[in-house]
């Protein structure tokens, strides 16, 4: 299943080409179309980084390292 960042990575080139095509079709110069497309790409990346930024996921388990599946660990006792 696609996650948010996968969608953003797919939208960047689509938005770039779509914006250039749209601006060129309406009669703007290529320079203006590429500049506008770059701004759309920057907006998508900015949204992905700052508005919906990546966060660390919660750990899978909440047990401490001392409570592992093999049971508690006992330190050896030195017999003198």
Secondary structure by P-SEA (a helix, b strand, c coil): cccaaaaaaaaaaaaaaaaaaaaaaacccaaaaaaaaaaaaaaaaaaacccccccccccccccccccccccccccccccc
